[in-house]
């Protein structure tokens, strides 16, 4: 493991999983591939972008205070729906 730099997304744990398919812009795919290459160099474990995406999403959602509040009862389902609909 490289000690020169740590990435926000650390070494990957092992989890049970389910398959999800999504479409992203080509520039995002290129960035994900570059991140995967950097992650592999940093932690000495070869991974591809598809492997990293669930962990990136998990880290993003864990850092989203509004989402955490809603999970902890800070919003009702009706308030969450109104908020989502007002952005449309």
Secondary structure as UniProt FT lines:
FT   HELIX           26..43
FT   HELIX           49..63
FT   HELIX           65..71
FT   TURN            72..73
FT   HELIX           77..86
//
